[in-house]
């Protein structure tokens, strides 16, 4: 179940600015660069990403209808900055809830279950 849209608007305006101070340098926080599907504009958004063998997975706390998710699915690729390194990602795909949860560490799994996050996006590196 996605978090409410009003919370997404609040986070975009306030919380993302805070996370932007260290996202991209302090895992699991990353800065994702993606292209708008209609505007072609490059956007960046701070997110939590969990590494798995060959790629990264993102918990879709606002659901698969979030603009950044729709942009990445349409483009088929994006870049993230994690730990100061740039990673090119491709092959975006929605994965089952249990598979997505299994890729996060135990404390994060508990939080994601508590907020009822049931959608995940996996992408391959390279």
N, C-alpha and C positions, 0 to 999 in steps of 0.2 A: 504494500500500500504506500503510494508516494506521500511525501510530506506536503503540507498545504502550499498553494501558490503564493500566498501572502508572505510566507516564510522565505520562499525563494527570492521574492522581490526585496525583502529586508536584507537577506544575506548578500545579494548582488550589490546593494547600495552601501552596506556597512561592514558586515563580517568579512566579505571577500577582500576588502582593503586591508584588514588586519592580517589575514592569512597570506596575502600577497607579500608581506614583509619577509616571510621565511619560506614560503612555498617555493619549490624548485631547488632548495638547498637542504631541507631537513625532511627526509623520508618519514612517513609515506606521502607527504605533500608534494605535489607536482604543479607545474604551470603547463596547462595544455594550450597549444596554439592550433586553432582550427579555422577553416574558411566558411563564411556564411553561404548557405545554399542558394540564396537569391541575390544577396548584395555582392558576394565575392570578397567582402571585407575580411581581414584577418582579425580574429578575436583571441583573447587569452583569458583563461579562467583557472583559479586555483582549485585543485581537486585532490582527493586522497586516491592513490593508486597502489595496488598490491602486485608485486612481481610474482610471476609463475614461470615455469620453464618455457622460455621462448616468447614471453610477452608480459602484458600487464592486464589487470582486471580493475574495473571501476564499479563501485556500488552506486546504483542509480537511485539515490535517496529521493529525488523528485520525479522519478519514473522515466520511462523511455520517451515520453513526450517533451522532455526538456529541450530547449533550443540547441544546446551544445551537442546533445545526443543525436538529434535529427540532422544537424550539420555534419557530424562525423560519419554517420551512416550514409548520407548522401554523397559525401566526398570519397569515402572509402579509405581515408587516411588522415593522419594528424601528426603533430610532433609534441613531445612533452620534454620538459626540463626537470630532471630529478637528480639531486645530489650534484648540481652544477653541470651535468652532462646532458646533451641533447639526444633523445631517442626518437627515431622515426617509427611510427606504428601504422599498420595496415590491417586489412581483413577484419573490420569491426563486426561483431556478432553478439546477439543477446544469448546468454547462457542460462541454464536452469539455476534456480535459487540455491539448491544445496551445493552445486559445483562452485558457484561464486562465493558462497560462505566458506567453503573448505579452503579457499585460497587466502583468506585473511587469518591473522593470528587470533588466538582464543579471546582476548579481551575485546577486540574489534568485532568478532562474531557475536558476542553477547550484546554489544551496543546495537549492531545491525538487526539482530533478532528483536530487541526491545522496541526499536522504532519501526519494526515490521517492514524492513527493506527486503523486497522480494524480486528485484530486477538487477541484473548485472550485465556489464558490457565487457567483453574480452577483446583484446587486440594483439596481433603478433608484432614482434619487433623485427625490423629489417625490411 
